Amino acid sequence: MTPIQLFDPASSTYTYILFDELSREAVIIDPVDEQVERDLDALRKYGLKLIWTVETHAHADHITSAGQLAEHAGAKTAAPAGCAIGTASVQLKDGDILRFGNETLKAMHTPGHTAGSTCYLWRNHVFTGDTLLINGCGRTDFQSGSAEELYRSLTEILFALPDDTTVWPGHDYRGRSHSTIGSEKRSNERVAGKTLAEFVAIMHTLNLPLPKRIAEAVPANLSGGLRHDAGGGALAEARPASGYAGDVAAQLAYNWWQAGDAVLVDVRTDAEREWVGFVPGAVALAWKQWPGMAMNADFDQGLKAAVPAGKKVLLLCRSGVRSIAAAKRATELGLEAYNILEGFEGDPDKEAHRGRVGGWRFHGLPWRQG
C-alpha cells in the first residue's frame, strides 16, 4: 500500500494522504492552503474520514491548510512540539504515535532544517518534509536551522532505517516523486560519504535566496494557516461584516454574554467538544456534523429555539470558518448574529485554553478539558 501523493506546482510541495483501508480513517501530511478543494475532493473520491492533519515543520514557502481542513473535515491538528505551532491540538514529541483506524504514524524528531522538524514513519515509508530531499536536504541558514543537527538527523536517525524504506520528500523541483533510504545513503550528493565538517561547509556556502513568501508564510503557519485580524482582541465595538451583523472580539462578546444581551452558540461538532473541551454556558449546536461533515439538518430549528426574541446570537467555532457561515445563516433566519474573531484556538498558549475561549477567560466558571 502506498500513500496518495499530491503536488502543488507553485511551491513544489508534496502533500500526502494515508488511510486505513477498513475504517477509511485518514491522515494528511503538509497540506497547502491553495489546494484545499483538491484535498477535500480526494477525501471524497476515496471515501475517507480525515482524522489528523500533520505538519513536518512550520513552512516558509507556503501556507498550510491545516486549520481549514480541521474546520471542513472535522480533523484534529498535530504538529512538532518544537515548532511553536501553538494552535495544533497535539504537540508531537519524538516517538509519539498517531492512530488512524488500525494504522499508526510515528513521529521522529529530526532537527536541522528547523529546530522542531519532524519526519513520520508509516509501515516501510518515511515522510521527510524538508529534512531529507531526493539527492539533497533542507537548508539550514534561517528559522533555527543547524547544519550540525541536520547531519546527525540524516546520518544517525534517517539513515538508520532499513535501506528499502521508501522516502517521500516534502518537495522536489525536478519531477521526482520518491526515493529510498538506501539510495540516499549511497548517492545523496550533500551527505553521502561526507564527514560532519564537509557537510557543514557545503551547507554554509549554498547562498540560497530566501523563500518569496517567508514573511507571510511563517507567521500564518504558526496558527495553522488561519490568519486572523491582528487587532481583533482590541476591538471595542463590532466590526461590520458582509451577510451578518458583524465580527466581535472575544472580550466584547464575553461582556454581552455576561450582561445577558446575547446567547453564545458553539457550532463545533460533538467530537471536537469531547476532544478539546466544552465552553461553559454555551449552547452546543453543531453547524456541520458527521457523517461526512454534512450540514446539520436540525441547525435552523435548534438556533431558533435557543435565541429568545430581542437577543443577539454569538457564534463560536474552532477558528472562525464555520462560525461565519453560521452567522450568515442565522441572519437569514432573522437573528442579529455575530462571529467571534479567532474562535476557540485563537490563543497560541495551549495552557491558557483552560478557562479560555478565543483569548477571554471565563472568570470563576467551571471548565472541563477534553
C-alpha positions as CSV (number, residue, x, y, z in Angstrom):
1,M,0.0,0.0,0.0
2,T,1.4,3.4,-0.9
3,P,0.2,6.9,0.1
4,I,-1.8,9.3,-2.1
5,Q,0.8,11.8,-3.3
6,L,-0.4,15.3,-4.3
7,F,1.6,18.2,-5.7
8,D,1.4,21.9,-5.5
9,P,3.2,23.4,-8.5
10,A,3.5,26.9,-7.1
11,S,5.6,25.8,-4.1
12,S,6.7,22.4,-5.4
13,T,5.2,20.9,-2.3
14,Y,4.2,17.3,-1.9
15,T,1.1,16.6,0.3
16,Y,0.4,13.0,1.4
17,I,-2.8,11.3,2.4
18,L,-2.6,7.9,4.2
19,F,-5.5,5.9,5.2
20,D,-6.7,2.7,6.9
21,E,-8.4,0.5,4.3
22,L,-11.0,-0.9,6.7
23,S,-12.2,2.1,8.7
24,R,-11.3,4.7,5.9
25,E,-9.8,6.9,8.6
26,A,-7.1,9.1,7.1
27,V,-4.1,11.4,7.8
28,I,-2.9,14.3,5.7
29,I,0.7,15.5,5.8
30,D,1.8,19.0,4.9
31,P,-1.4,20.3,3.2
32,V,-1.3,23.6,1.2
33,D,-3.9,26.3,1.6
34,E,-4.4,26.9,-2.1
35,Q,-5.2,23.2,-2.6
36,V,-8.0,22.8,0.0
37,E,-10.6,21.9,-2.6
38,R,-8.3,19.4,-4.3
39,D,-7.6,17.7,-1.0
40,L,-11.3,17.6,0.0
41,D,-12.1,16.2,-3.4
42,A,-9.5,13.5,-2.8
43,L,-11.0,12.6,0.5
44,R,-14.5,12.3,-1.0
45,K,-13.2,10.3,-4.0
46,Y,-11.7,7.7,-1.8
47,G,-14.5,7.8,0.8
48,L,-12.2,8.9,3.6
49,K,-12.8,10.4,7.0
50,L,-9.9,12.8,7.8
51,I,-8.8,12.2,11.4
52,W,-5.5,14.1,11.5
53,T,-3.7,17.0,9.8
54,V,0.0,16.8,10.4
55,E,2.9,19.2,9.8
56,T,6.6,18.3,9.3
57,H,7.6,21.8,10.4
58,A,6.5,25.5,10.1
59,H,6.9,26.0,6.4
60,A,8.5,29.2,4.9
61,D,7.4,28.7,1.3
62,H,3.7,28.1,1.5
63,I,0.8,28.4,3.9
64,T,-0.7,25.3,5.4
65,S,-4.4,24.5,5.1
66,A,-4.4,22.5,8.4
67,G,-6.8,24.9,10.1
68,Q,-9.2,25.0,7.1
69,L,-9.2,21.2,6.8
70,A,-9.9,20.8,10.5
71,E,-12.9,23.1,10.0
72,H,-14.2,21.5,6.9
73,A,-13.4,17.8,7.6
74,G,-13.6,17.7,11.4
75,A,-10.0,16.6,11.8
76,K,-7.6,17.1,14.7
77,T,-4.4,19.1,14.1
78,A,-0.9,17.8,15.1
79,A,2.5,19.5,14.7
80,P,6.0,19.0,16.1
81,A,6.3,20.3,19.6
82,G,9.5,22.3,18.8
83,C,7.9,24.3,16.0
84,A,5.8,26.7,18.1
85,I,2.6,25.9,16.1
86,G,0.5,26.7,19.2
87,T,-2.9,26.1,17.6
88,A,-2.2,22.4,16.9
89,S,-4.3,20.2,19.2
90,V,-1.5,17.8,19.7
91,Q,2.2,18.8,20.1
92,L,4.2,15.8,18.9
93,K,7.4,14.7,20.5
94,D,9.9,12.1,19.3
95,G,8.4,8.6,19.3
96,D,4.8,9.8,19.7
97,I,2.2,7.8,17.8
98,L,-0.9,9.0,15.9
99,R,-3.5,6.3,15.3
100,F,-6.0,6.2,12.4
101,G,-8.1,3.1,12.2
102,N,-5.6,0.2,12.6
103,E,-2.7,2.2,11.2
104,T,-0.1,4.2,13.1
105,L,2.1,7.1,12.2
106,K,5.3,7.5,14.3
107,A,6.9,10.9,14.9
108,M,10.7,11.1,14.5
109,H,12.3,14.3,15.7
110,T,14.9,15.3,13.1
111,P,16.1,18.8,13.9
112,G,18.3,20.7,11.5
113,H,16.2,22.3,8.8
114,T,14.4,23.9,11.8
115,A,14.7,23.0,15.5
116,G,11.4,21.2,15.5
117,S,11.5,19.5,12.2
118,T,9.9,16.0,12.4
119,C,9.7,13.1,10.0
120,Y,7.0,10.4,10.1
121,L,7.2,6.7,9.8
122,W,4.3,4.7,8.4
123,R,4.9,1.0,7.7
124,N,8.0,1.0,5.5
125,H,7.5,4.6,4.3
126,V,9.1,7.7,5.8
127,F,7.8,11.2,5.1
128,T,10.8,13.5,5.4
129,G,9.5,17.0,4.9
130,D,12.4,19.3,4.2
131,T,14.8,17.2,6.3
132,L,15.8,14.7,3.5
133,L,15.1,15.5,-0.1
134,I,15.9,13.4,-3.2
135,N,19.6,13.9,-3.7
136,G,19.5,16.8,-1.3
137,C,18.3,18.1,2.0
138,G,16.7,21.2,3.5
139,R,18.6,24.4,4.0
140,T,19.8,25.4,7.5
141,D,20.5,29.1,7.2
142,F,17.3,30.5,8.8
143,Q,14.4,29.7,11.1
144,S,16.5,28.0,13.9
145,G,18.4,25.8,11.3
146,S,21.6,24.0,12.2
147,A,23.8,22.1,9.7
148,E,25.3,20.1,12.6
149,E,21.9,19.0,13.8
150,L,20.8,18.2,10.3
151,Y,23.8,16.0,9.7
152,R,23.0,14.0,12.8
153,S,19.4,13.7,11.9
154,L,20.3,12.4,8.4
155,T,23.1,10.0,9.3
156,E,22.0,8.8,12.8
157,I,18.2,8.8,12.5
158,L,17.0,8.5,9.0
159,F,19.9,6.5,7.6
160,A,19.4,4.1,10.5
161,L,16.1,3.0,8.9
162,P,16.2,-0.1,6.6
163,D,17.6,0.6,3.2
164,D,14.3,-0.4,1.5
165,T,12.3,2.2,3.4
166,T,10.6,4.5,0.8
167,V,11.4,8.2,1.2
168,W,8.6,10.6,0.4
169,P,10.0,14.2,0.5
170,G,8.3,17.4,1.2
171,H,9.4,19.0,-2.1
172,D,11.0,18.1,-5.4
173,Y,11.9,20.5,-8.1
174,R,12.8,18.0,-10.9
175,G,9.7,15.9,-11.2
176,R,10.9,13.1,-9.0
177,S,8.3,11.5,-6.6
178,H,10.2,9.3,-4.2
179,S,13.4,7.5,-3.3
180,T,14.7,5.0,-0.8
181,I,16.9,5.3,2.3
182,G,19.5,3.0,0.7
183,S,19.7,5.2,-2.4
184,E,20.1,8.4,-0.4
185,K,22.8,6.8,1.8
186,R,24.8,5.8,-1.3
187,S,24.3,8.8,-3.6
188,N,22.9,11.9,-1.9
189,E,25.4,14.5,-3.1
190,R,25.2,16.6,0.0
191,V,25.6,14.0,2.7
192,A,26.5,10.6,1.3
193,G,30.1,9.8,2.3
194,K,30.6,13.2,3.8
195,T,32.1,14.0,7.2
196,L,30.4,16.4,9.5
197,A,32.9,19.1,8.7
198,E,32.4,18.6,4.9
199,F,28.6,18.7,5.2
200,V,28.7,21.9,7.3
201,A,31.0,23.5,4.8
202,I,28.6,22.6,1.9
203,M,25.6,23.9,3.8
204,H,27.3,27.2,4.8
205,T,28.2,28.0,1.1
206,L,24.8,27.4,-0.5
207,N,23.9,31.1,-0.6
208,L,20.3,30.5,-1.5
209,P,17.7,33.3,-1.7
210,L,15.1,33.5,0.9
211,P,11.7,31.9,0.0
212,K,9.5,34.5,-1.6
213,R,6.6,34.0,0.9
214,I,8.6,33.7,4.1
215,A,7.3,36.9,5.6
216,E,3.7,35.9,5.4
217,A,4.0,32.1,5.5
218,V,5.8,31.6,8.8
219,P,3.5,33.7,10.9
220,A,0.4,32.2,9.3
221,N,1.7,28.7,9.7
222,L,2.3,29.2,13.5
223,S,-1.5,29.5,13.7
224,G,-2.4,26.6,11.4
225,G,-2.7,28.8,8.3
226,L,-5.6,30.8,9.7
227,R,-4.6,34.4,9.6
228,H,-6.7,36.5,11.9
229,D,-7.1,40.2,12.3
230,A,-4.1,41.2,14.5
231,G,-6.2,43.9,16.1
232,G,-9.2,41.7,16.8
233,G,-8.6,41.4,20.5
234,A,-8.6,45.2,20.8
235,L,-11.9,45.9,19.1
236,A,-14.1,47.9,21.4
237,E,-17.2,47.5,19.2
238,A,-18.5,45.2,16.5
239,R,-16.8,45.4,13.1
240,P,-19.4,45.4,10.2
241,A,-19.3,42.3,8.0
242,S,-21.0,41.2,4.8
243,G,-24.0,38.9,5.3
244,Y,-24.3,39.2,9.1
245,A,-24.3,41.8,11.9
246,G,-20.5,41.8,12.4
247,D,-17.3,40.4,13.9
248,V,-16.6,40.9,17.6
249,A,-13.5,40.5,19.7
250,A,-13.8,37.8,22.4
251,Q,-13.8,40.3,25.2
252,L,-16.8,42.3,23.8
253,A,-18.7,39.0,23.1
254,Y,-18.0,38.0,26.7
255,N,-19.3,41.3,28.0
256,W,-22.5,41.0,26.0
257,W,-23.0,37.4,27.1
258,Q,-22.4,38.2,30.8
259,A,-24.8,41.1,30.6
260,G,-27.5,38.7,29.3
261,D,-27.7,40.6,26.0
262,A,-26.6,37.6,23.9
263,V,-26.7,33.9,23.6
264,L,-23.4,32.1,23.0
265,V,-23.7,29.2,20.4
266,D,-20.8,26.8,20.0
267,V,-21.1,25.4,16.4
268,R,-18.2,22.9,16.7
269,T,-19.0,19.2,16.3
270,D,-19.8,16.9,19.2
271,A,-16.4,15.1,18.7
272,E,-14.5,18.4,18.8
273,R,-16.1,19.3,22.1
274,E,-15.1,15.9,23.5
275,W,-11.6,16.3,22.2
276,V,-10.7,19.9,23.0
277,G,-13.2,20.9,25.7
278,F,-16.6,22.3,26.4
279,V,-17.5,26.0,26.7
280,P,-19.4,26.6,29.9
281,G,-22.8,28.2,29.4
282,A,-22.7,27.9,25.6
283,V,-25.5,26.3,23.6
284,A,-23.9,23.3,21.8
285,L,-25.3,23.3,18.3
286,A,-23.1,21.9,15.5
287,W,-23.1,23.7,12.1
288,K,-21.8,20.5,10.5
289,Q,-21.8,17.0,11.8
290,W,-20.6,13.6,10.9
291,P,-21.0,11.6,8.7
292,G,-19.2,13.5,6.1
293,M,-19.3,16.8,7.9
294,A,-22.7,17.5,6.3
295,M,-24.9,20.4,7.2
296,N,-26.7,19.7,10.4
297,A,-30.4,19.4,9.4
298,D,-31.5,20.5,12.8
299,F,-29.4,23.7,12.9
300,D,-32.2,26.1,12.0
301,Q,-34.7,24.7,14.4
302,G,-32.2,24.5,17.2
303,L,-31.0,28.1,16.7
304,K,-34.5,29.5,16.7
305,A,-35.2,27.6,19.9
306,A,-32.0,28.8,21.6
307,V,-32.2,32.5,20.9
308,P,-35.1,34.5,22.6
309,A,-36.5,37.4,20.7
310,G,-34.5,40.6,21.1
311,K,-31.2,38.9,21.9
312,K,-28.1,38.8,19.9
313,V,-26.5,35.5,19.0
314,L,-22.7,35.0,19.2
315,L,-21.3,32.2,17.0
316,L,-18.1,30.4,18.1
317,C,-16.2,27.6,16.3
318,R,-12.7,26.4,16.2
319,S,-11.1,29.1,14.2
320,G,-13.8,31.3,12.6
321,V,-14.6,29.5,9.4
322,R,-17.9,27.7,10.4
323,S,-19.0,30.5,12.7
324,I,-19.0,33.0,9.8
325,A,-21.1,30.6,7.8
326,A,-23.4,30.0,10.7
327,A,-23.7,33.8,11.4
328,K,-24.8,34.3,7.8
329,R,-27.4,31.6,8.1
330,A,-28.6,33.0,11.5
331,T,-29.1,36.4,9.8
332,E,-31.2,34.7,7.1
333,L,-33.4,33.4,9.9
334,G,-33.9,36.9,11.2
335,L,-31.4,37.0,14.0
336,E,-28.8,39.6,14.9
337,A,-25.8,37.4,14.5
338,Y,-22.1,38.0,15.3
339,N,-19.0,36.0,14.6
340,I,-16.4,35.8,17.4
341,L,-13.0,36.6,16.0
342,E,-10.3,33.9,16.2
343,G,-12.5,31.2,17.7
344,F,-11.6,28.5,20.2
345,E,-8.0,28.2,19.1
346,G,-7.2,31.9,18.8
347,D,-4.8,31.8,21.8
348,P,-1.5,30.2,20.9
349,D,-0.8,29.3,24.5
350,K,-2.4,25.9,24.9
351,E,-2.2,26.0,28.7
352,A,-4.3,29.2,28.5
353,H,-7.1,27.3,26.9
354,R,-8.0,26.1,30.4
355,G,-10.8,28.5,31.1
356,R,-10.4,30.5,27.9
357,V,-12.2,30.9,24.6
358,G,-10.5,33.0,21.8
359,G,-8.4,34.8,24.4
360,W,-11.0,35.7,27.1
361,R,-11.1,34.0,30.5
362,F,-14.4,32.6,31.9
363,H,-13.9,34.1,35.3
364,G,-14.8,31.6,38.0
365,L,-16.8,29.3,35.7
366,P,-16.1,25.5,35.7
367,W,-14.1,24.1,32.9
368,R,-13.5,20.6,31.7
369,Q,-10.6,19.8,29.5
370,G,-11.5,17.2,26.8
